[in-house]
Amino acid sequence: LPAGIAEPGLAVLIGAGTGLLTALVLALTFRYPARAVVTLPQAGMVGIGVGGAGVMIRAGLAALVLLANLSLLDRPPEQWDLPPEEVAARQADLDAYFARPAAEPLLDAGVALARIALGLALARLSVLIFLRGEAGWFFGTLFWAGLAAMGPVLFGRGGAGALGLWWGLVGLGSLVLLARAGRSQRQ
């Protein structure tokens, strides 16, 4: 395939595969292990797990890396008890870590919040399959999960700003879906 077609095609394949897998996992979760979920707030707890578990683990690891790097900054390289070539490699890694733009961690935090909102929206859409008995919510879950997964493939080369903007839009869209699905449940 030509380069101009390959990336969007790959994005659609990844999006469709991710959307289908996410929709199936959520639908099966609410059908079998989480049968007791009968309200939207209960579904929200499942959604926090779907959208937030990996994000929280990554945030914890990032905090550990930051603490480790800060502890190395306080000690001069001569005290590291490493061979000179190893010290040079570690010093280069440390310099590269602290040379990152200061806004990058804030962007990461925004992406994390968007992913949590996405998990909440997907869980709410999925639970409506069983609460309202309407299979159409399955396709809404599939579409939204697929659309969210396509963005990084399409905009990944645009840098952190483009990805941050994409996840910001996904987060806002997820909040709109949460509000609309909640209003649909009350009717």
C-alpha positions as CSV (number, residue, x, y, z in Angstrom):
1,L,0.0,0.0,0.0
2,P,1.2,3.5,-0.6
3,A,2.4,5.4,2.5
4,G,-0.6,7.8,2.4
5,I,-3.1,5.0,2.6
6,A,-1.2,2.6,4.8
7,E,-1.4,4.7,8.0
8,P,-5.1,5.5,7.9
9,G,-5.7,1.8,6.9
10,L,-3.6,0.7,9.8
11,A,-5.4,3.1,12.1
12,V,-8.8,1.7,11.1
13,L,-7.6,-1.8,11.6
14,I,-6.2,-1.1,15.0
15,G,-9.2,1.0,16.0
16,A,-11.7,-1.7,14.8
17,G,-9.8,-4.4,16.6
18,T,-9.4,-2.5,19.8
19,G,-13.0,-1.3,19.7
20,L,-14.3,-4.9,19.2
21,L,-12.1,-6.3,21.9
22,T,-13.0,-3.6,24.4
23,A,-16.7,-3.8,23.6
24,L,-16.7,-7.6,24.0
25,V,-14.7,-7.6,27.2
26,L,-17.0,-5.0,28.8
27,A,-20.2,-6.7,27.6
28,L,-19.0,-10.0,28.9
29,T,-17.9,-8.4,32.2
30,F,-21.4,-7.0,32.7
31,R,-23.0,-10.2,31.5
32,Y,-21.1,-12.7,33.7
33,P,-18.8,-11.6,36.6
34,A,-20.5,-8.2,37.3
35,R,-24.1,-9.3,37.1
36,A,-24.9,-7.3,40.3
37,V,-24.1,-4.0,38.5
38,V,-27.5,-2.5,38.1
39,T,-26.9,1.2,38.4
40,L,-24.8,3.7,36.4
41,P,-22.7,4.6,39.5
42,Q,-21.8,0.9,39.9
43,A,-20.9,0.8,36.2
44,G,-18.7,3.8,36.8
45,M,-16.6,1.9,39.2
46,V,-15.9,-0.7,36.5
47,G,-15.1,2.1,34.2
48,I,-12.6,3.6,36.5
49,G,-10.9,0.2,36.6
50,V,-11.0,-0.1,32.8
51,G,-9.7,3.4,32.1
52,G,-7.6,4.0,35.1
53,A,-5.8,0.9,36.3
54,G,-3.0,1.0,33.7
55,V,-2.8,4.7,34.0
56,M,-2.3,4.5,37.8
57,I,0.4,1.9,37.4
58,R,2.2,4.0,34.9
59,A,1.9,7.1,37.1
60,G,3.3,5.1,40.0
61,L,6.3,3.9,37.9
62,A,6.9,7.4,36.6
63,A,7.0,8.7,40.2
64,L,9.5,6.1,41.2
65,V,11.7,7.0,38.2
66,L,11.5,10.7,39.1
67,L,12.5,9.9,42.7
68,A,15.4,7.7,41.6
69,N,16.6,10.4,39.2
70,L,16.3,13.1,41.8
71,S,18.3,11.0,44.2
72,L,21.1,10.6,41.6
73,L,21.2,14.3,41.1
74,D,22.1,14.9,44.7
75,R,25.1,12.5,44.5
76,P,28.1,13.3,42.3
77,P,28.9,10.7,39.7
78,E,32.1,9.7,41.5
79,Q,29.9,8.3,44.4
80,W,27.9,6.0,42.1
81,D,30.2,3.0,42.5
82,L,30.1,2.2,38.8
83,P,32.8,1.8,36.1
84,P,33.6,5.1,34.3
85,E,31.8,4.1,31.0
86,E,28.7,3.1,33.0
87,V,28.8,6.5,34.9
88,A,29.0,8.3,31.5
89,A,26.0,6.4,30.2
90,R,23.9,7.0,33.3
91,Q,24.9,10.7,33.4
92,A,23.7,11.0,29.7
93,D,20.4,9.3,30.6
94,L,19.9,11.6,33.6
95,D,20.7,14.7,31.5
96,A,18.2,13.6,28.8
97,Y,15.5,13.0,31.5
98,F,15.8,16.5,32.9
99,A,16.1,18.1,29.5
100,R,12.5,17.2,28.7
101,P,10.1,20.2,28.5
102,A,8.4,20.9,31.8
103,A,5.0,20.8,30.2
104,E,5.4,17.2,29.2
105,P,4.4,15.7,32.6
106,L,1.3,18.0,32.6
107,L,0.4,16.7,29.2
108,D,0.8,13.1,30.5
109,A,-1.5,13.9,33.3
110,G,-4.1,15.3,30.9
111,V,-3.9,12.2,28.8
112,A,-4.3,10.1,31.9
113,L,-7.5,11.9,32.9
114,A,-8.8,11.5,29.3
115,R,-8.2,7.8,29.5
116,I,-10.1,7.5,32.8
117,A,-13.0,9.5,31.2
118,L,-12.9,7.1,28.2
119,G,-13.1,4.1,30.5
120,L,-16.0,5.6,32.4
121,A,-17.9,6.3,29.1
122,L,-17.2,2.8,27.7
123,A,-18.4,1.2,30.9
124,R,-21.6,3.3,30.9
125,L,-22.3,2.5,27.3
126,S,-21.7,-1.2,27.9
127,V,-23.9,-1.5,31.0
128,L,-26.8,0.1,29.1
129,I,-26.9,-3.0,26.9
130,F,-28.2,-4.9,29.8
131,L,-30.0,-2.2,31.8
132,R,-32.1,-1.1,28.8
133,G,-31.9,-4.3,26.8
134,E,-30.7,-2.5,23.7
135,A,-27.9,-4.1,21.7
136,G,-27.2,-0.8,19.9
137,W,-25.2,0.4,22.9
138,F,-22.7,-2.4,22.1
139,F,-22.0,-0.7,18.7
140,G,-21.7,2.7,20.4
141,T,-19.0,1.2,22.7
142,L,-17.3,-0.4,19.8
143,F,-17.3,2.8,17.8
144,W,-16.0,5.0,20.6
145,A,-13.2,2.6,21.7
146,G,-12.2,2.2,18.1
147,L,-12.1,5.9,17.5
148,A,-10.0,6.5,20.6
149,A,-7.5,3.8,19.5
150,M,-7.2,5.3,16.0
151,G,-5.9,8.7,17.1
152,P,-2.4,7.7,18.3
153,V,-1.8,5.9,15.0
154,L,-2.9,8.8,13.0
155,F,-1.4,11.6,15.1
156,G,1.6,9.9,16.7
157,R,4.1,11.5,14.4
158,G,2.7,14.9,15.2
159,G,4.4,14.9,18.5
160,A,3.2,15.1,22.1
161,G,1.1,18.2,21.4
162,A,-0.9,16.5,18.7
163,L,-1.5,13.4,20.8
164,G,-2.4,15.6,23.8
165,L,-4.9,17.4,21.7
166,W,-6.3,14.1,20.5
167,W,-6.7,12.7,24.0
168,G,-8.2,16.0,25.1
169,L,-10.9,15.7,22.5
170,V,-11.5,12.0,23.4
171,G,-11.8,13.0,27.1
172,L,-14.3,15.8,26.3
173,G,-16.3,13.5,24.0
174,S,-16.3,10.8,26.7
175,L,-17.7,13.3,29.2
176,V,-20.4,14.3,26.7
177,L,-21.2,10.5,26.3
178,L,-21.4,10.1,30.0
179,A,-23.8,13.0,30.3
180,R,-26.0,11.8,27.4
181,A,-26.1,8.2,28.6
182,G,-27.0,9.3,32.1
183,R,-29.8,11.4,30.7
184,S,-30.9,8.5,28.5
185,Q,-31.0,6.2,31.6
186,R,-33.3,8.6,33.5
187,Q,-35.9,8.8,30.7
